[in-house]
Amino acid sequence: MKKTILALAITSATLATAAHAATVYNADGSKLDVYGRVEADMTHAGAAKDSTKAQADTKGELTTSARIGIKGETRVNDNFNLFAKGEWQVAGQNSDGTKFDARKVYFGLDFKKDGTVTIGQQDTPLYTSLVQTVDIFDQWGMEAQKGIYGHDRQASQVVYANSFGNLDVQAGYQFRNSDGKSIGSIAPNTVQDNAYSAAAVYHTGMGLNLRAAYANQNFGSAGGVANGNSDGKINTYGLGADYTLNNLYLAFVYLGSKTDNGAGANSDTKLNSYDLVGAYTIDQYRIYTGYGFQKKDPDGAASQDTIKSYKLGVEYNITSNALAWVEYRHNNADGTNDGANGFGENEVALSGQYNF
């Protein structure tokens, strides 16, 4: 299957992890790699503009985290391979506990020209084919997609992917689960009965890629739909484009959702998000910036600009597997939204990362 190349969009950390995975077994048509990273982040967040949360008292913090992953592949015959991946992350502070959080845990079937089928916790087609293009920040980013299905990894998924000439397609189905991720105005503990999604990418061959995605989530009344006695549902839809010219990268993503929580009145909530990013690479440096905006329109209430986020960063690749960066983020949403999200009005991060 043809792989979409986003050399400037995907962070150098991701590229370094892939490049420096250690092969611990490679024989008889089977291969097993181990990879990981350690990161240290020194952040400072001043008071939120509305100063309604404990965030308003936040000063400088130093945190660390570690990530470990394994991935394997087995050749069955000329037309069929098996593959699998497990990836976990743990915080470096005892106060955060020692539990490993699963990021990606899946296995897959590679039918070569007939595409791949991947089963387990993984990125959604909305992320892989659309939202990933604006996920270029080392520290922050993707604030505008908060609460919208697609940018979070999701459990219990089956995803099919294939390419037909210049067109890449993905289709996914998510089984019943209670993760409670990205379900908008429906209560977080509501069980999701199922979800399905589809996405497409068209490569023009001139550095420009055009993208579209759609998803539908369904929540049964037995799951405890918030404020309603009938089924709840969320429709998510998005469009985007990205352009690469030499060392310059630009991308734009629109992502919207409409939630019906099943209530008899005032049941709909609409979210519309817009993300614009850009990056330029000079030797070992990458300069990147972006603007994220989200608007919320609930029935029976006034609309609000729930997220306004401006970001600027500089990344320095010390070696092929070690990097450092400094990022600045300014948040300026309506009302108490920044405080509720834990955002300071002005935030700065100085970080380093080692990949193996």
Solvent accessible surface area in square Angstrom, and as a share of the most:
residue,aa,sasa,rsa
1,M,84,0.38
2,K,88,0.37
3,K,143,0.61
4,T,47,0.27
5,I,141,0.71
6,L,5,0.03
7,A,62,0.48
8,L,21,0.10
9,A,0,0.00
10,I,43,0.22
11,T,16,0.10
12,S,20,0.13
13,A,4,0.03
14,T,73,0.42
15,L,83,0.41
16,A,7,0.05
17,T,21,0.12
18,A,64,0.50
19,A,78,0.61
20,H,62,0.28
21,A,24,0.19
22,A,55,0.43
23,T,67,0.39
24,V,90,0.52
25,Y,106,0.40
26,N,104,0.53
27,A,42,0.33
28,D,140,0.73
29,G,43,0.41
30,S,28,0.18
31,K,87,0.37
32,L,67,0.34
33,D,16,0.08
34,V,40,0.23
35,Y,8,0.03
36,G,1,0.01
37,R,40,0.15
38,V,78,0.45
39,E,14,0.06
40,A,41,0.31
41,D,16,0.08
42,M,99,0.44
43,T,34,0.20
44,H,90,0.40
45,A,12,0.09
46,G,24,0.23
47,A,47,0.37
48,A,2,0.02
49,K,117,0.50
50,D,35,0.18
51,S,65,0.42
52,T,70,0.41
53,K,101,0.43
54,A,88,0.69
55,Q,23,0.10
56,A,27,0.21
57,D,116,0.60
58,T,39,0.23
59,K,152,0.65
60,G,54,0.52
61,E,94,0.42
62,L,120,0.60
63,T,53,0.31
64,T,50,0.29
65,S,20,0.13
66,A,36,0.28
67,R,36,0.13
68,I,63,0.32
69,G,0,0.00
70,I,73,0.37
71,K,66,0.28
72,G,22,0.21
73,E,79,0.35
74,T,51,0.30
75,R,129,0.47
76,V,72,0.41
77,N,71,0.36
78,D,104,0.54
79,N,108,0.55
80,F,48,0.20
81,N,11,0.06
82,L,70,0.35
83,F,51,0.21
84,A,46,0.36
85,K,46,0.20
86,G,5,0.04
87,E,10,0.05
88,W,75,0.26
89,Q,47,0.21
90,V,26,0.15
91,A,40,0.31
92,G,51,0.49
93,Q,48,0.21
94,N,140,0.72
95,S,109,0.71
96,D,91,0.47
97,G,33,0.32
98,T,108,0.63
99,K,159,0.68
100,F,108,0.45
101,D,84,0.44
102,A,50,0.38
103,R,44,0.16
104,K,39,0.17
105,V,65,0.37
106,Y,43,0.16
107,F,104,0.43
108,G,0,0.00
109,L,43,0.21
110,D,27,0.14
111,F,72,0.30
112,K,74,0.31
113,K,177,0.75
114,D,86,0.44
115,G,0,0.00
116,T,16,0.09
117,V,32,0.18
118,T,17,0.10
119,I,59,0.30
120,G,17,0.16
121,Q,29,0.13
122,Q,13,0.06
123,D,29,0.15
124,T,0,0.00
125,P,0,0.00
126,L,0,0.00
127,Y,30,0.11
128,T,54,0.31
129,S,8,0.05
130,L,0,0.00
131,V,0,0.00
132,Q,45,0.20
133,T,0,0.00
134,V,1,0.00
135,D,38,0.20
136,I,0,0.00
137,F,10,0.04
138,D,26,0.14
139,Q,44,0.20
140,W,46,0.16
141,G,16,0.15
142,M,25,0.11
143,E,11,0.05
144,A,0,0.00
145,Q,0,0.00
146,K,94,0.40
147,G,28,0.27
148,I,1,0.00
149,Y,4,0.01
150,G,0,0.00
151,H,41,0.19
152,D,44,0.23
153,R,67,0.25
154,Q,3,0.01
155,A,18,0.14
156,S,43,0.28
157,Q,2,0.01
158,V,45,0.26
159,V,7,0.04
160,Y,80,0.30
161,A,9,0.07
162,N,8,0.04
163,S,24,0.15
164,F,119,0.50
165,G,66,0.63
166,N,73,0.37
167,L,67,0.33
168,D,19,0.10
169,V,39,0.23
170,Q,29,0.13
171,A,48,0.37
172,G,9,0.08
173,Y,89,0.34
174,Q,2,0.01
175,F,112,0.47
176,R,136,0.50
177,N,18,0.09
178,S,78,0.51
179,D,70,0.36
180,G,22,0.21
181,K,67,0.28
182,S,14,0.09
183,I,10,0.05
184,G,36,0.35
185,S,44,0.28
186,I,1,0.01
187,A,27,0.21
188,P,104,0.66
189,N,126,0.64
190,T,2,0.01
191,V,32,0.18
192,Q,9,0.04
193,D,40,0.21
194,N,40,0.21
195,A,1,0.00
196,Y,107,0.41
197,S,7,0.05
198,A,49,0.38
199,A,7,0.06
200,A,36,0.28
201,V,4,0.02
202,Y,102,0.39
203,H,25,0.11
204,T,34,0.20
205,G,73,0.70
206,M,148,0.66
207,G,31,0.30
208,L,56,0.28
209,N,18,0.09
210,L,83,0.41
211,R,11,0.04
212,A,40,0.31
213,A,9,0.07
214,Y,88,0.33
215,A,1,0.01
216,N,12,0.06
217,Q,1,0.01
218,N,44,0.23
219,F,1,0.01
220,G,10,0.09
221,S,58,0.38
222,A,101,0.79
223,G,17,0.16
224,G,47,0.45
225,V,12,0.07
226,A,22,0.17
227,N,124,0.64
228,G,19,0.19
229,N,146,0.75
230,S,60,0.38
231,D,96,0.50
232,G,1,0.01
233,K,94,0.40
234,I,5,0.03
235,N,40,0.20
236,T,0,0.00
237,Y,79,0.30
238,G,5,0.04
239,L,112,0.56
240,G,10,0.10
241,A,31,0.24
242,D,2,0.01
243,Y,72,0.27
244,T,51,0.30
245,L,92,0.46
246,N,131,0.67
247,N,69,0.36
248,L,59,0.29
249,Y,0,0.00
250,L,79,0.39
251,A,3,0.03
252,F,81,0.34
253,V,0,0.00
254,Y,45,0.17
255,L,0,0.00
256,G,0,0.00
257,S,4,0.02
258,K,78,0.33
259,T,4,0.02
260,D,42,0.22
261,N,12,0.06
262,G,11,0.10
263,A,22,0.17
264,G,90,0.87
265,A,76,0.59
266,N,101,0.52
267,S,17,0.11
268,D,34,0.18
269,T,14,0.08
270,K,91,0.39
271,L,16,0.08
272,N,35,0.18
273,S,0,0.00
274,Y,84,0.32
275,D,2,0.01
276,L,98,0.49
277,V,4,0.02
278,G,9,0.09
279,A,4,0.03
280,Y,97,0.37
281,T,32,0.19
282,I,81,0.41
283,D,133,0.69
284,Q,85,0.38
285,Y,105,0.40
286,R,10,0.04
287,I,74,0.37
288,Y,1,0.01
289,T,65,0.38
290,G,9,0.09
291,Y,75,0.28
292,G,0,0.00
293,F,37,0.16
294,Q,8,0.04
295,K,70,0.29
296,K,73,0.31
297,D,48,0.25
298,P,34,0.21
299,D,65,0.34
300,G,71,0.68
301,A,65,0.50
302,A,88,0.68
303,S,53,0.34
304,Q,73,0.32
305,D,24,0.13
306,T,11,0.07
307,I,2,0.01
308,K,46,0.19
309,S,0,0.00
310,Y,95,0.36
311,K,7,0.03
312,L,95,0.47
313,G,1,0.01
314,V,57,0.33
315,E,0,0.00
316,Y,76,0.29
317,N,37,0.19
318,I,90,0.45
319,T,72,0.42
320,S,84,0.54
321,N,25,0.13
322,A,17,0.13
323,L,3,0.01
324,A,30,0.24
325,W,5,0.02
326,V,67,0.38
327,E,2,0.01
328,Y,84,0.32
329,R,14,0.05
330,H,43,0.19
331,N,0,0.00
332,N,45,0.23
333,A,6,0.04
334,D,54,0.28
335,G,51,0.49
336,T,77,0.44
337,N,24,0.12
338,D,2,0.01
339,G,1,0.01
340,A,68,0.53
341,N,41,0.21
342,G,35,0.34
343,F,22,0.09
344,G,0,0.00
345,E,54,0.24
346,N,67,0.34
347,E,11,0.05
348,V,67,0.39
349,A,0,0.00
350,L,92,0.46
351,S,7,0.04
352,G,27,0.26
353,Q,11,0.05
354,Y,114,0.43
355,N,0,0.00
356,F,81,0.34
